[in-house]
Amino acid sequence: MSFTVPANLEAGIDELISHYPVKRAASLMVLHALQEHFGWISQEAVEWTAKKLELQPINVYELVTFYPMLRQQPMGKYQIKVCRTLSCALGGAYELHKHFCEKLGLDARAHGPQTTKDGKFTVEFVECLASCGTAPVMMVNDEFHQGVSHAKADEIVGGCK
């Protein structure tokens, strides 16, 4: 297996595991640590985690496929997350998502996150971002935007360097 976890990250993971009564209980925290470092959870990361926690790979894979915050593919440098719950949907979230997709050369009808060929942007729908009164809302990485028009969306994308 060519997957290598840096020594300092592995030491941090070992410390993390020590806080749980059984290794398996640390599964999600280990996956979060790996994703934070590598940006996503590869098949090799699943196998490494299973070995580290003395589990079968399926026990780790079921977590990766169940929780939407765990990524199974590399994401863009800029992750554009458009809220699609009711208030945002009524406020134009689907049109906003379509606008981003058209601007970045992605398929607005595809399901799940999509990343541009250059790896710069990932566009996806997400569930509630908790600002229903300022719909449509979105995030770029950890930066929150509300009342996003198409013009504001273009400005946001233009500001990503």
N, CA, C and O of each residue as an XYZ file, in Angstrom:
644
protein
N       0.862     -1.176      0.000
C       0.000      0.000      0.000
C       0.904      1.234      0.000
O       1.793      1.341      0.845
N       0.695      2.163     -0.928
C       1.528      3.358     -1.058
C       1.047      4.522     -0.191
O       1.691      5.570     -0.160
N      -0.040      4.358      0.493
C      -0.603      5.401      1.347
C       0.265      5.557      2.594
O       0.519      4.586      3.306
N       0.713      6.776      2.850
C       1.563      7.028      4.008
C       1.005      8.176      4.825
O       0.710      9.246      4.292
N       0.863      7.951      6.098
C       0.414      8.985      7.027
C       1.659      9.560      7.691
O       2.450      8.811      8.265
N       1.849     10.877      7.623
C       3.015     11.479      8.270
C       3.086     11.118      9.761
O       2.059     10.957     10.421
N       4.291     10.995     10.265
C       4.496     10.566     11.651
C       3.757     11.453     12.655
O       3.168     10.949     13.611
N       3.785     12.767     12.442
C       3.114     13.657     13.395
C       1.594     13.471     13.368
O       0.940     13.573     14.406
N       1.033     13.201     12.194
C      -0.408     12.948     12.100
C      -0.746     11.619     12.758
O      -1.735     11.519     13.484
N       0.062     10.607     12.511
C      -0.200      9.300     13.124
C      -0.103      9.390     14.650
O      -0.895      8.770     15.360
N       0.859     10.153     15.148
C       0.986     10.334     16.597
C      -0.270     11.019     17.153
O      -0.767     10.643     18.214
N      -0.772     12.015     16.437
C      -2.000     12.690     16.857
C      -3.193     11.753     16.843
O      -4.046     11.811     17.728
N      -3.251     10.897     15.845
C      -4.341      9.916     15.747
C      -4.229      8.899     16.882
O      -5.236      8.527     17.485
N      -3.014      8.452     17.171
C      -2.825      7.519     18.290
C      -3.295      8.146     19.599
O      -3.940      7.488     20.415
N      -2.968      9.415     19.793
C      -3.404     10.134     20.992
C      -4.936     10.210     21.025
O      -5.552     10.001     22.070
N      -5.532     10.507     19.888
C      -6.982     10.587     19.770
C      -7.636      9.256     20.146
O      -8.598      9.225     20.913
N      -7.116      8.179     19.611
C      -7.665      6.845     19.871
C      -7.610      6.519     21.356
O      -8.502      5.858     21.888
N      -6.575      6.979     22.012
C      -6.402      6.657     23.440
C      -7.510      7.237     24.328
O      -7.649      6.831     25.482
N      -8.284      8.163     23.812
C      -9.358      8.782     24.583
C     -10.673      7.999     24.529
O     -11.654      8.394     25.158
N     -10.696      6.901     23.788
C     -11.916      6.123     23.622
C     -11.776      4.762     24.302
O     -10.684      4.194     24.343
N     -12.879      4.244     24.834
C     -12.812      2.964     25.544
C     -12.488      1.773     24.632
O     -11.864      0.804     25.065
N     -12.911      1.852     23.389
C     -12.564      0.842     22.376
C     -12.134      1.586     21.115
O     -12.640      2.670     20.826
N     -11.210      1.010     20.374
C     -10.663      1.690     19.198
C     -11.743      2.071     18.192
O     -11.712      3.164     17.626
N     -12.692      1.176     17.971
C     -13.742      1.426     16.975
C     -14.481      2.742     17.235
O     -14.909      3.402     16.288
N     -14.633      3.123     18.482
C     -15.357      4.337     18.831
C     -14.678      5.594     18.289
O     -15.313      6.644     18.186
N     -13.406      5.497     17.946
C     -12.661      6.641     17.415
C     -12.761      6.754     15.893
O     -12.158      7.650     15.303
N     -13.497      5.877     15.264
C     -13.537      5.809     13.790
C     -13.800      7.144     13.117
O     -13.030      7.559     12.250
N     -14.873      7.825     13.500
C     -15.210      9.096     12.848
C     -14.136     10.152     13.077
O     -13.809     10.913     12.166
N     -13.593     10.201     14.272
C     -12.572     11.207     14.560
C     -11.295     10.948     13.761
O     -10.642     11.888     13.310
N     -10.946      9.692     13.590
C      -9.777      9.339     12.780
C     -10.017      9.742     11.327
O      -9.137     10.309     10.680
N     -11.205      9.447     10.823
C     -11.529      9.823      9.443
C     -11.509     11.339      9.253
O     -11.027     11.834      8.234
N     -12.025     12.064     10.219
C     -11.981     13.529     10.136
C     -10.539     14.029     10.102
O     -10.210     14.929      9.329
N      -9.687     13.452     10.932
C      -8.277     13.866     10.964
C      -7.598     13.589      9.630
O      -6.843     14.422      9.130
N      -7.863     12.432      9.058
C      -7.269     12.089      7.758
C      -7.791     13.011      6.659
O      -7.024     13.481      5.818
N      -9.100     13.269      6.669
C      -9.670     14.145      5.647
C      -9.131     15.563      5.780
O      -8.856     16.221      4.777
N      -8.980     16.029      7.000
C      -8.442     17.377      7.181
C      -7.030     17.481      6.611
O      -6.657     18.507      6.043
N      -6.259     16.428      6.766
C      -4.885     16.450      6.256
C      -4.816     16.244      4.735
O      -4.147     17.000      4.030
N      -5.515     15.211      4.238
C      -5.409     14.837      2.824
C      -6.461     15.500      1.931
O      -6.298     15.538      0.711
N      -7.539     16.023      2.528
C      -8.588     16.671      1.748
C      -9.732     15.758      1.360
O     -10.787     16.228      0.934
N      -9.535     14.467      1.501
C     -10.569     13.485      1.159
C     -10.167     12.132      1.726
O      -9.050     11.967      2.216
N     -11.079     11.161      1.660
C     -10.824      9.818      2.178
C     -10.714      8.857      0.996
O     -11.719      8.495      0.385
N      -9.499      8.452      0.683
C      -9.263      7.502     -0.409
C      -9.510      6.077      0.074
O      -9.675      5.840      1.271
N      -9.534      5.142     -0.851
C      -9.677      3.728     -0.484
C      -8.498      3.303      0.395
O      -8.665      2.519      1.329
N      -7.310      3.823      0.091
C      -6.128      3.515      0.898
C      -6.288      4.042      2.334
O      -5.863      3.391      3.289
N      -6.898      5.217      2.476
C      -7.142      5.776      3.809
C      -8.136      4.919      4.581
O      -8.001      4.748      5.792
N      -9.137      4.381      3.885
C     -10.099      3.480      4.515
C      -9.375      2.241      5.033
O      -9.590      1.819      6.169
N      -8.522      1.666      4.198
C      -7.793      0.456      4.591
C      -6.821      0.738      5.739
O      -6.689     -0.071      6.658
N      -6.145      1.880      5.684
C      -5.219      2.262      6.750
C      -5.966      2.415      8.076
O      -5.514      1.943      9.118
N      -7.120      3.086      8.014
C      -7.938      3.307      9.206
C      -8.417      1.978      9.783
O      -8.375      1.772     10.996
N      -8.867      1.089      8.921
C      -9.334     -0.222      9.382
C      -8.212     -0.970     10.103
O      -8.421     -1.545     11.171
N      -7.047     -0.954      9.519
C      -5.905     -1.639     10.138
C      -5.564     -0.990     11.484
O      -5.344     -1.692     12.471
N      -5.520      0.330     11.525
C      -5.187      1.079     12.743
C      -6.182      0.772     13.859
O      -5.799      0.657     15.023
N      -7.465      0.640     13.501
C      -8.515      0.436     14.501
C      -8.882     -1.035     14.700
O      -9.809     -1.362     15.441
N      -8.136     -1.916     14.023
C      -8.366     -3.361     14.118
C      -9.793     -3.725     13.700
O     -10.494     -4.471     14.384
N     -10.194     -3.172     12.553
C     -11.518     -3.421     11.985
C     -11.371     -3.987     10.583
O     -10.273     -4.020     10.027
N     -12.473     -4.426     10.022
C     -12.508     -4.793      8.616
C     -12.720     -3.502      7.807
O     -13.405     -2.598      8.284
N     -12.161     -3.395      6.618
C     -12.353     -2.178      5.811
C     -13.825     -1.808      5.610
O     -14.152     -0.623      5.543
N     -14.713     -2.793      5.515
C     -16.136     -2.491      5.322
C     -16.692     -1.694      6.491
O     -17.588     -0.871      6.308
N     -16.164     -1.931      7.706
C     -16.635     -1.190      8.874
C     -16.297      0.290      8.786
O     -17.010      1.122      9.349
N     -15.235      0.626      8.099
C     -14.843      2.022      7.903
C     -15.548      2.587      6.670
O     -16.029      3.721      6.681
N     -15.603      1.782      5.609
C     -16.237      2.216      4.369
C     -17.703      2.576      4.579
O     -18.204      3.515      3.960
N     -18.396      1.840      5.445
C     -19.804      2.149      5.688
C     -19.970      3.534      6.311
O     -20.989      4.187      6.085
N     -19.006      3.989      7.076
C     -19.053      5.337      7.635
C     -18.807      6.382      6.554
O     -19.505      7.393      6.474
N     -17.804      6.116      5.726
C     -17.440      7.061      4.666
C     -18.594      7.255      3.679
O     -18.818      8.359      3.182
N     -19.316      6.181      3.403
C     -20.427      6.288      2.452
C     -21.710      6.806      3.096
O     -22.604      7.269      2.388
N     -21.820      6.738      4.414
C     -23.032      7.205      5.093
C     -22.999      8.697      5.381
O     -23.997      9.383      5.161
N     -21.886      9.212      5.865
C     -21.814     10.607      6.285
C     -21.415     11.517      5.127
O     -20.333     11.358      4.561
N     -22.282     12.475      4.768
C     -21.991     13.325      3.605
C     -20.811     14.277      3.803
O     -20.295     14.814      2.824
N     -20.373     14.500      5.042
C     -19.238     15.389      5.248
C     -17.910     14.687      4.970
O     -16.868     15.340      4.904
N     -17.938     13.376      4.808
C     -16.735     12.636      4.460
C     -16.669     12.507      2.943
O     -17.605     12.017      2.312
N     -15.576     12.941      2.375
C     -15.425     13.027      0.919
C     -14.691     11.819      0.357
O     -13.659     11.412      0.891
N     -15.214     11.252     -0.708
C     -14.599     10.103     -1.351
C     -13.859     10.472     -2.631
O     -13.428      9.601     -3.387
N     -13.721     11.750     -2.860
C     -12.998     12.225     -4.043
C     -12.335     13.549     -3.694
O     -12.796     14.266     -2.806
N     -11.258     13.870     -4.392
C     -10.613     15.161     -4.118
C     -11.574     16.304     -4.414
O     -12.359     16.237     -5.360
N     -11.508     17.334     -3.613
C     -12.364     18.487     -3.790
C     -11.535     19.649     -4.326
O     -10.309     19.651     -4.213
N     -12.210     20.631     -4.905
C     -11.527     21.805     -5.417
C     -10.960     22.668     -4.305
O     -11.334     22.539     -3.140
N     -10.063     23.538     -4.683
C      -9.480     24.474     -3.724
C     -10.580     25.330     -3.099
O     -10.533     25.655     -1.913
N     -11.561     25.688     -3.912
C     -12.706     26.471     -3.447
C     -13.951     25.594     -3.523
O     -14.351     25.166     -4.605
N     -14.558     25.331     -2.372
C     -15.756     24.503     -2.313
C     -16.977     25.397     -2.184
O     -17.198     26.023     -1.147
N     -17.757     25.449     -3.238
C     -18.964     26.270     -3.291
C     -20.145     25.398     -2.878
O     -20.487     24.430     -3.558
N     -20.759     25.754     -1.759
C     -21.865     24.983     -1.209
C     -23.112     25.853     -1.245
O     -23.179     26.878     -0.566
N     -24.091     25.450     -2.030
C     -25.339     26.193     -2.176
C     -26.426     25.482     -1.379
O     -26.699     24.304     -1.608
N     -27.045     26.198     -0.443
C     -28.134     25.639      0.361
C     -29.338     25.372     -0.545
O     -29.698     26.193     -1.388
N     -29.953     24.197     -0.346
C     -31.107     23.862     -1.186
C     -32.365     23.578     -0.389
O     -33.348     23.110     -0.963
N     -32.377     23.840      0.904
C     -33.588     23.570      1.678
C     -34.672     24.576      1.310
O     -34.420     25.499      0.536
N     -35.839     24.412      1.840
C     -37.034     25.089      1.341
C     -36.894     26.596      1.150
O     -37.174     27.097      0.061
N     -36.476     27.319      2.158
C     -36.390     28.775      2.022
C     -35.439     29.174      0.910
O     -35.737     30.074      0.124
N     -34.301     28.512      0.841
C     -33.328     28.846     -0.207
C     -33.825     28.406     -1.579
O     -33.618     29.101     -2.573
N     -34.485     27.244     -1.629
C     -35.038     26.783     -2.908
C     -36.044     27.807     -3.429
O     -36.035     28.148     -4.611
N     -36.907     28.292     -2.545
C     -37.892     29.303     -2.953
C     -37.229     30.635     -3.283
O     -37.748     31.417     -4.079
N     -36.078     30.884     -2.666
C     -35.354     32.136     -2.891
C     -34.410     32.119     -4.081
O     -33.736     33.114     -4.349
N     -34.352     30.998     -4.802
C     -33.548     30.953     -6.021
C     -32.292     30.103     -5.966
O     -31.402     30.271     -6.800
N     -32.197     29.195     -5.003
C     -30.987     28.373     -4.868
C     -30.721     27.506     -6.092
O     -29.568     27.339     -6.490
N     -31.767     26.953     -6.692
C     -31.547     26.076     -7.848
C     -31.031     26.872     -9.046
O     -30.185     26.390     -9.799
N     -31.536     28.077     -9.215
C     -31.034     28.935    -10.288
C     -29.595     29.368     -9.994
O     -28.779     29.473    -10.910
N     -29.287     29.618     -8.728
C     -27.936     29.994     -8.335
C     -26.959     28.853     -8.596
O     -25.875     29.075     -9.134
N     -27.333     27.648     -8.224
C     -26.496     26.465     -8.487
C     -26.263     26.311     -9.990
O     -25.137     26.079    -10.430
N     -27.335     26.441    -10.770
C     -27.222     26.338    -12.228
C     -26.283     27.413    -12.761
O     -25.479     27.143    -13.653
N     -26.375     28.614    -12.232
C     -25.511     29.717    -12.664
C     -24.037     29.371    -12.411
O     -23.192     29.558    -13.286
N     -23.738     28.868    -11.209
C     -22.359     28.474    -10.908
C     -21.882     27.386    -11.865
O     -20.774     27.452    -12.396
N     -22.721     26.401    -12.073
C     -22.343     25.292    -12.955
C     -22.070     25.779    -14.376
O     -21.070     25.395    -14.982
N     -22.946     26.613    -14.903
C     -22.750     27.137    -16.260
C     -21.484     27.975    -16.340
O     -20.728     27.862    -17.306
N     -21.245     28.805    -15.349
C     -20.071     29.671    -15.327
C     -18.785     28.861    -15.275
O     -17.774     29.258    -15.855
N     -18.819     27.715    -14.574
C     -17.605     26.925    -14.359
C     -17.512     25.700    -15.263
O     -16.590     24.897    -15.121
N     -18.456     25.549    -16.190
C     -18.398     24.437    -17.141
C     -18.777     23.092    -16.541
O     -18.220     22.063    -16.924
N     -19.720     23.090    -15.603
C     -20.172     21.861    -14.966
C     -21.614     21.572    -15.352
O     -22.306     22.444    -15.878
N     -22.066     20.362    -15.096
C     -23.418     19.940    -15.438
C     -24.361     20.219    -14.271
O     -24.263     19.572    -13.228
N     -25.258     21.159    -14.434
C     -26.176     21.559    -13.359
C     -27.136     20.441    -12.971
O     -27.721     20.481    -11.888
N     -27.307     19.445    -13.835
C     -28.245     18.356    -13.539
C     -27.580     17.152    -12.877
O     -28.267     16.225    -12.449
N     -26.266     17.156    -12.789
C     -25.558     16.030    -12.176
C     -25.782     16.020    -10.668
O     -25.953     17.072    -10.053
N     -25.780     14.841    -10.085
C     -25.962     14.709     -8.639
C     -24.603     14.713     -7.950
O     -23.612     14.238     -8.503
N     -24.574     15.247     -6.756
C     -23.357     15.239     -5.956
C     -22.400     16.349     -6.334
O     -22.649     17.113     -7.267
N     -21.302     16.429     -5.599
C     -20.318     17.486     -5.867
C     -19.643     17.280     -7.220
O     -19.390     16.151     -7.642
N     -19.360     18.393     -7.886
C     -18.644     18.364     -9.160
C     -17.449     19.297     -9.055
O     -17.552     20.396     -8.510
N     -16.330     18.855     -9.574
C     -15.108     19.656     -9.512
C     -14.674     20.015    -10.927
O     -14.728     19.188    -11.837
N     -14.244     21.259    -11.097
C     -13.760     21.700    -12.401
C     -12.500     20.928    -12.778
O     -11.786     20.428    -11.909
N     -12.234     20.836    -14.073
C     -11.087     20.063    -14.565
C      -9.763     20.551    -14.007
O      -8.836     19.761    -13.827
N      -9.665     21.839    -13.732
C      -8.410     22.377    -13.183
C      -8.293     22.177    -11.676
O      -7.280     22.542    -11.079
N      -9.331     21.594    -11.050
C      -9.300     21.328     -9.619
C      -9.478     22.554     -8.746
O      -9.264     22.494     -7.536
N      -9.867     23.657     -9.348
C      -9.981     24.897     -8.575
C     -11.300     25.000     -7.811
O     -11.308     25.453     -6.666
N     -12.414     24.589     -8.421
C     -13.736     24.754     -7.811
C     -14.485     23.430     -7.714
O     -14.428     22.603     -8.623
N     -15.180     23.245     -6.609
C     -16.160     22.172     -6.462
C     -17.477     22.859     -6.134
O     -17.534     23.720     -5.257
N     -18.539     22.474     -6.843
C     -19.873     23.026     -6.625
C     -20.784     21.893     -6.170
O     -20.787     20.805     -6.745
N     -21.555     22.174     -5.127
C     -22.497     21.166     -4.648
C     -23.644     21.819     -3.897
O     -23.536     22.940     -3.398
N     -24.748     21.081     -3.831
C     -25.852     21.462     -2.969
C     -25.565     20.932     -1.572
O     -24.962     19.871     -1.412
N     -25.999     21.676     -0.565
C     -25.924     21.214      0.820
C     -27.272     21.480      1.479
O     -28.107     22.224      0.964
N     -27.450     20.859      2.612
C     -28.673     21.101      3.369
C     -28.480     22.356      4.216
O     -27.406     22.956      4.207
N     -29.479     22.733      4.916
C     -29.624     23.997      5.619
C     -28.339     24.626      6.151
O     -27.578     23.996      6.886
N     -28.115     25.876      5.767
C     -26.994     26.658      6.283
C     -27.463     27.650      7.349
O     -26.709     28.528      7.767
N     -28.703     27.501      7.776
C     -29.259     28.206      8.931
C     -29.348     29.722      8.787
O     -29.033     30.466      9.715
N     -29.783     30.167      7.607
C     -30.038     31.588      7.427
C     -31.234     31.756      6.482
O     -31.150     32.439      5.461
N     -32.328     31.124      6.846
C     -33.516     31.063      5.986
C     -34.061     32.429      5.591
O     -34.631     32.573      4.510
N     -33.899     33.421      6.436
C     -34.427     34.748      6.150
C     -33.612     35.546      5.152
O     -34.030     36.629      4.742
N     -32.443     35.029      4.748
C     -31.580     35.767      3.812
C     -31.284     34.945      2.561
O     -30.220     35.083      1.956
N     -32.221     34.100      2.182
C     -32.049     33.197      1.041
C     -31.895     33.943     -0.281
O     -32.408     35.051     -0.438
N     -31.186     33.331     -1.232
C     -30.435     32.095     -1.109
C     -29.073     32.340     -0.457
O     -28.454     33.391     -0.630
N     -28.631     31.333      0.296
C     -27.352     31.439      0.969
C     -26.399     30.365      0.465
O     -26.807     29.343     -0.087
N     -25.116     30.632      0.675
C     -24.091     29.701      0.216
C     -22.825     29.912      1.027
O     -22.700     30.874      1.784
N     -21.907     29.004      0.853
C     -20.589     29.144      1.461
C     -19.536     28.845      0.410
O     -19.737     28.020     -0.481
N     -18.400     29.537      0.533
C     -17.200     29.184     -0.219
C     -16.176     28.867      0.858
O     -15.736     29.742      1.603
N     -15.809     27.586      0.921
C     -14.992     27.079      2.022
C     -15.690     27.455      3.326
O     -16.814     27.006      3.552
N     -15.080     28.250      4.185
C     -15.716     28.600      5.455
C     -16.339     29.993      5.449
O     -16.749     30.489      6.498
N     -16.414     30.628      4.283
C     -16.957     31.988      4.178
C     -18.429     31.939      3.775
O     -18.785     31.378      2.739
N     -19.266     32.529      4.603
C     -20.708     32.517      4.407
C     -21.155     33.718      3.580
O     -20.654     34.826      3.768
N     -22.106     33.496      2.657
C     -22.674     34.570      1.826
C     -24.192     34.437      1.851
O     -24.724     33.329      1.776
N     -24.881     35.559      1.956
C     -26.343     35.536      2.005
C     -26.936     36.455      0.945
O     -26.289     37.390      0.473
N     -28.172     36.167      0.587
C     -28.853     36.972     -0.429
C     -28.059     37.028     -1.724
O     -27.876     38.102     -2.297
N     -27.589     35.884     -2.184
C     -26.665     35.838     -3.322
C     -27.416     35.927     -4.652
O     -28.193     35.040     -5.007
N     -27.168     37.010     -5.371
C     -27.697     37.199     -6.729
C     -26.684     36.606     -7.707
O     -25.592     36.207     -7.304
N     -27.037     36.549     -8.972
C     -26.088     36.070     -9.980
C     -24.887     37.000    -10.064
O     -23.757     36.538    -10.222
N     -25.117     38.293     -9.962
C     -24.013     39.258    -10.007
C     -23.074     39.056     -8.814
O     -21.853     39.089     -8.960
N     -23.657     38.849     -7.643
C     -22.836     38.612     -6.451
C     -22.098     37.283     -6.586
O     -20.954     37.168     -6.144
N     -22.726     36.292     -7.180
C     -22.066     35.007     -7.400
C     -20.836     35.171     -8.295
O     -19.783     34.591     -8.034
N     -20.987     35.972     -9.355
C     -19.848     36.230    -10.254
C     -18.736     36.936     -9.514
O     -17.560     36.637     -9.725
N     -19.087     37.854     -8.663
C     -18.099     38.578     -7.857
C     -17.367     37.636     -6.906
O     -16.153     37.734     -6.733
N     -18.108     36.732     -6.297
C     -17.522     35.755     -5.371
C     -16.518     34.854     -6.102
O     -15.397     34.653     -5.633
N     -16.930     34.320     -7.248
C     -16.030     33.452     -8.027
C     -14.805     34.251     -8.491
O     -13.682     33.747     -8.450
N     -15.015     35.462     -8.917
C     -13.909     36.305     -9.362
C     -12.913     36.605     -8.251
O     -11.731     36.823     -8.516
N     -13.380     36.616     -7.022
C     -12.510     36.897     -5.891
C     -11.698     35.691     -5.416
O     -10.836     35.828     -4.547
N     -11.963     34.535     -5.971
C     -11.220     33.329     -5.577
C      -9.920     33.276     -6.366
O      -9.923     33.114     -7.586
N      -8.837     33.412     -5.666
C      -7.527     33.437     -6.336
C      -6.675     32.276     -5.916
O      -5.543     32.141     -6.380
